Amino acid sequence: MLHYRRSYFIFILLLITSCKKLITVNAPSDEIPAGSVYSSDALADAAVADLYYSLSSYFASNILPVINGMTADELNTFNGTHLRYVNNAILPTDAPLLSSWREVYKVIYGANAVLEGLATSSGLSAEKARQLKGEAIFMRAFCYYYLVNCWGDVPLLTTTDVNQTALAPRTGVDSVYAQIITDLNYASQLLPVYYATGEKVRANRWAAIALLARVHLQRGNWEEAIVQSSQVINAGSYTPLISADSVFLRDSRPAILQIWRNEGYTFLGQTFLPSEGSFSFYPFTEDFMQSFEPADKRKDSWTRSFSYGGATYYNCYKYRNRTAAVAGREEYLMVLRIEEQYLIRAEALAHLNNIRDAIADLNVLRTRAGLPALSDATIRDSCLRLVERERRMELFTEWGDRWFSLRRTGRLDEVMKAMKPGWKSTAALYPIPQEERNRNPRLSQNNGYQ
């Protein structure tokens, strides 16, 4: 069985600069021209597998979501150099944001290279070519969802042609979202319902539909959000666990898509968990911890206290492995899980005044959390706030969800002004990295960073 493992696969070099790079198979002496990558199912599969590896990079899957948490009302920091995120005082010269921007675009470049390679290949089986095309399109859509929610207008690149990409201007948010939706609709038609490796580490049809549901919610397309999330829920392949302790383990039942790491630990586990005798650099804000209801089991399962300077703080404990995991407790980075689909559907239903069904979806998660069921004897605005709170307590520290949700609901200014003196509305988007603007003078800057 072919797994998403770096030791099995080709080390793809073509993702960084040019399709003309060579790739290495097994040993540095075994080099195959990039044009031959798509001559067999195994080689082409390895090229797509590397997209996931790139997405799991330190900046793409770790630093950027942590920054999202600090710029929102979720995380604080004891790292003095990162106070600029907590204070929403980021400069266009910010190095971690530049690295994150480049890492995400590297995945997009790789996805486009795969699509171009597949388009001219005749050496693959029809089934494999269809699957790999769907995965590459899915990965491109995932990356653009992240870019557009952090930076707004961004260059929309669907080719590796340097003549078109080197000086590409920013594309409007509406057009970027249109491409994302088109890509995900197409990917959902191409991808199989099964997992290509047997583990949930490669996108299948349900992953594409789950991401499409998220996108439609972010765009306010309530009916479509309900249709897509309902498909995933009704598939019956994914169910919330009774205990929250095992949600982030390898191949957990709620997982729709995870990213594999050989050692069974994640970058986020290393970032959030203090080493022995140390403390977490990224504690939760007091406001976040006070938002838990008293009996919420998620507080006990997914947060952990530590002492610093004579005071008690809490850090994220969703991922519990800082180093190699013992057998049976391997953790994979969660990308998509079924609980979010219930939250997506609940929010969309509430917007359409279907309060009874919205509350029913929330109660699925509250039951697992050990909380009493909510009554559907509420009104639309109250229901939307209940959804917001439930989403906050369920998806904290996961891929910047809180930051994106505050922007989606239009509550960002209200929440930030109450919590952060000096908040400016222009901080809702991050600055376009200045180094990228120096290389491409057609890149304009976001308001507030001139």
GUMARKE-867220 format. One line per 2 residues: number of its first residue (from 1); their letters; for each residue x, z, y of C-alpha. Coordinates in steps of 0.1 Angstrom, whole numbers. Layout:
// GUMARKE-867220
NUM) a) X,Z,Y; ...
This chain:
// GUMARKE-867220
1) ml) 0,0,0; 14,-10,34
3) hy) 15,19,58; 22,22,95
5) rr) 57,36,90; 87,27,110
7) sy) 109,29,78; 88,2,61
9) fi) 84,-21,91; 104,-45,112
11) fi) 119,-31,144; 103,-54,170
13) ll) 125,-63,199; 104,-90,213
15) li) 80,-66,231; 103,-58,260
17) ts) 115,-91,275; 110,-123,256
19) ck) 94,-138,225; 128,-155,218
21) kl) 143,-122,208; 152,-116,172
23) it) 137,-91,149; 155,-71,123
25) vn) 144,-67,87; 157,-38,67
27) ap) 192,-40,81; 207,-54,114
29) sd) 223,-83,95; 189,-96,83
31) ei) 176,-114,114; 146,-137,116
33) pa) 137,-159,146; 106,-147,163
35) gs) 88,-179,154; 91,-169,118
37) vy) 74,-136,122; 41,-151,115
39) ss) 52,-170,84; 39,-143,61
41) da) 13,-116,60; 39,-88,57
43) la) 60,-99,87; 30,-105,109
45) da) 15,-71,99; 47,-54,109
47) av) 46,-70,144; 11,-56,149
49) ad) 21,-22,135; 47,-19,161
51) ly) 21,-21,188; 8,13,176
53) ys) 43,27,176; 49,16,212
55) ls) 15,31,222; 27,64,207
57) sy) 57,65,229; 65,96,248
59) fa) 52,83,281; 22,64,269
61) sn) 6,90,246; 21,122,261
63) il) 33,123,297; 5,102,311
65) pv) -24,123,296; -6,155,307
67) in) -4,141,342; -41,133,340
69) gm) -47,169,331; -27,183,360
71) ta) -42,160,386; -76,171,374
73) de) -88,207,371; -75,211,335
75) ln) -38,220,335; -14,239,357
77) tf) 23,239,354; 53,262,355
79) ng) 76,232,358; 83,232,395
81) th) 91,195,396; 56,187,383
83) lr) 37,206,410; 33,173,428
85) yv) 7,164,401; -12,197,404
87) nn) -11,193,442; -21,156,440
89) ai) 9,148,461; 24,120,439
91) lp) 48,95,456; 51,58,448
93) td) 86,65,435; 74,88,408
95) ap) 96,82,377; 72,93,349
97) ll) 44,72,363; 67,42,365
99) ss) 77,48,329; 41,51,318
101) wr) 31,20,336; 59,1,319
103) ev) 52,15,284; 16,5,286
105) yk) 24,-30,299; 49,-33,271
107) vi) 21,-28,246; 0,-54,264
109) yg) 30,-79,263; 33,-72,226
111) an) -4,-78,220; -2,-111,239
113) av) 29,-121,219; 10,-114,187
115) le) -20,-135,198; 2,-164,208
117) gl) 21,-162,175; -10,-161,154
119) at) -25,-190,173; 3,-213,161
121) ss) 8,-199,126; -3,-215,94
123) gl) 15,-192,70; -10,-163,70
125) sa) -40,-157,49; -73,-162,68
127) ek) -83,-126,62; -50,-112,75
129) ar) -49,-135,105; -84,-124,115
131) ql) -76,-87,111; -43,-89,131
133) kg) -59,-109,159; -87,-82,161
135) ea) -61,-54,163; -40,-71,190
137) if) -71,-77,211; -82,-41,206
139) mr) -48,-28,217; -48,-49,248
141) af) -83,-36,257; -73,0,251
143) cy) -43,-4,274; -63,-20,302
145) yy) -89,8,300; -61,33,307
147) lv) -45,12,335; -78,5,354
149) nc) -88,42,353; -54,54,366
151) wg) -45,27,391; -77,7,398
153) dv) -69,-29,404; -40,-40,382
155) pl) -24,-72,371; -45,-87,343
157) lt) -20,-105,319; -32,-124,289
159) tt) -1,-144,283; 37,-139,279
161) dv) 45,-168,301; 69,-153,327
163) nq) 59,-180,352; 24,-164,352
165) ta) 33,-128,348; 64,-122,370
167) la) 45,-124,403; 10,-117,391
169) pr) -12,-100,418; -36,-72,411
171) tg) -69,-81,396; -101,-64,407
173) vd) -115,-36,386; -147,-55,378
175) sv) -127,-85,364; -105,-62,344
177) ya) -135,-44,329; -151,-78,321
179) qi) -119,-87,301; -119,-54,283
181) it) -156,-58,273; -150,-94,262
183) dl) -120,-83,242; -138,-55,224
185) ny) -168,-75,216; -145,-101,200
187) as) -124,-75,182; -155,-59,167
189) ql) -164,-93,152; -129,-99,138
191) lp) -120,-64,124; -131,-52,90
193) vy) -151,-20,85; -123,-7,62
195) ya) -89,5,72; -61,-19,65
197) tg) -36,8,53; -61,32,37
199) ek) -54,57,65; -71,57,99
201) vr) -40,45,117; -50,9,123
203) an) -81,-1,143; -111,-12,123
205) rw) -145,-25,135; -158,10,142
207) aa) -128,18,164; -135,-13,185
209) ia) -172,-4,188; -164,32,197
211) ll) -141,22,225; -167,-3,237
213) ar) -192,26,239; -167,45,260
215) vh) -162,15,283; -199,9,288
217) lq) -204,46,296; -176,44,322
219) rg) -193,14,338; -227,30,338
221) nw) -242,6,313; -264,33,297
223) ee) -284,11,273; -252,-6,259
225) ai) -235,28,256; -264,41,235
227) vq) -264,9,213; -227,10,206
229) ss) -223,48,201; -254,48,178
231) qv) -238,21,156; -207,43,151
233) in) -228,75,145; -252,58,122
235) ag) -224,42,101; -221,75,84
237) sy) -184,72,79; -175,99,104
239) tp) -188,134,107; -179,165,128
241) li) -162,192,108; -178,226,104
243) sa) -145,242,114; -126,229,144
245) ds) -93,240,128; -88,208,109
247) vf) -100,182,134; -65,169,143
249) lr) -51,167,108; -42,135,91
251) ds) -72,115,80; -97,141,92
253) rp) -134,133,88; -142,130,125
255) ai) -112,106,132; -121,70,139
257) lq) -85,61,149; -53,81,148
259) iw) -16,73,155; 7,81,126
261) rn) 41,99,129; 64,102,99
263) eg) 71,139,103; 35,150,107
265) yt) 38,164,143; 29,149,177
267) fl) 46,146,210; 16,165,225
269) gq) 22,194,201; 58,196,213
271) tf) 47,194,249; 20,221,248
273) lp) 34,245,223; 61,269,235
275) se) 92,272,213; 98,306,197
277) gs) 101,333,223; 94,309,251
279) fs) 62,300,271; 42,268,277
281) fy) 51,248,308; 15,235,310
283) pf) -11,264,309; -48,258,314
285) te) -62,265,348; -82,298,351
287) df) -112,277,360; -110,258,327
289) mq) -107,290,306; -136,306,324
291) sf) -158,276,315; -159,285,278
293) ep) -191,303,267; -183,337,252
295) ad) -190,327,216; -174,292,217
297) kr) -152,289,186; -133,261,203
299) kd) -116,286,225; -103,305,195
301) sw) -94,274,176; -80,251,203
303) tr) -63,275,228; -37,302,224
305) sf) -26,329,247; 10,336,259
307) sy) 26,360,284; 46,350,314
309) gg) 56,371,343; 35,400,331
311) at) 3,379,331; -16,362,303
313) yy) -21,325,302; -35,300,276
315) nc) -20,267,263; -35,239,243
317) yk) -35,245,205; -53,215,192
319) yr) -20,203,177; -1,231,160
321) nr) 31,214,148; 62,213,169
323) ta) 84,201,141; 79,186,106
325) av) 47,197,90; 42,213,56
327) ag) 24,192,31; -14,190,37
329) re) -11,201,74; 3,168,88
331) ey) -11,161,122; -17,126,136
333) lm) -24,119,173; -61,115,178
335) vl) -72,83,196; -109,81,189
337) ri) -132,106,171; -169,108,164
339) ee) -176,138,186; -170,117,217
341) qy) -197,92,205; -223,120,205
343) li) -212,129,240; -214,93,251
345) ra) -249,89,238; -260,122,252
347) ea) -248,113,287; -264,78,286
349) la) -297,92,272; -298,118,300
351) hl) -293,91,326; -324,74,311
353) nn) -343,107,312; -345,109,274
355) ir) -337,146,276; -349,156,241
357) da) -325,132,223; -297,140,247
359) ia) -299,177,240; -302,170,202
361) dl) -268,152,204; -252,181,223
363) nv) -265,205,198; -246,187,170
365) lr) -214,198,187; -226,232,198
367) tr) -236,241,162; -200,235,151
369) ag) -188,255,180; -209,285,170
371) lp) -231,282,201; -269,286,203
373) al) -289,254,205; -299,242,239
375) sd) -335,237,248; -348,203,257
377) at) -370,219,283; -347,208,311
379) ir) -345,181,337; -322,151,341
381) ds) -297,166,366; -294,199,346
383) cl) -289,179,314; -261,158,329
385) rl) -243,190,339; -247,203,304
387) ve) -232,171,290; -203,174,315
389) re) -196,210,304; -198,201,267
391) rr) -175,172,271; -150,193,290
393) me) -149,219,263; -147,193,235
395) lf) -123,167,247; -98,186,269
397) te) -62,172,270; -73,141,250
399) wg) -61,109,267; -70,121,303
401) dr) -108,124,295; -115,150,321
403) wf) -99,130,349; -117,99,339
405) sl) -150,117,335; -149,133,370
407) rr) -143,98,384; -172,83,364
409) tg) -197,110,373; -188,108,410
411) rl) -180,145,410; -142,142,416
413) de) -142,150,453; -167,179,449
415) vm) -147,195,421; -112,189,436
417) ka) -121,201,471; -134,233,457
419) mk) -103,239,437; -74,223,456
421) pg) -69,228,494; -58,196,510
423) wk) -74,173,484; -78,137,497
425) st) -102,112,481; -74,86,480
427) aa) -58,107,452; -85,95,428
429) ly) -61,66,420; -24,69,414
431) pi) 2,50,435; 13,16,422
433) pq) 50,22,412; 72,12,441
435) ee) 99,-2,418; 73,-26,404
437) rn) 63,-36,439; 99,-42,448
439) rn) 101,-66,419; 68,-82,426
441) pr) 59,-84,463; 24,-96,455
443) ls) 15,-61,442; -4,-43,469
445) qn) -5,-5,472; -35,18,468
447) ng) -49,35,499; -32,67,509
449) yq) 3,58,496; 15,34,523
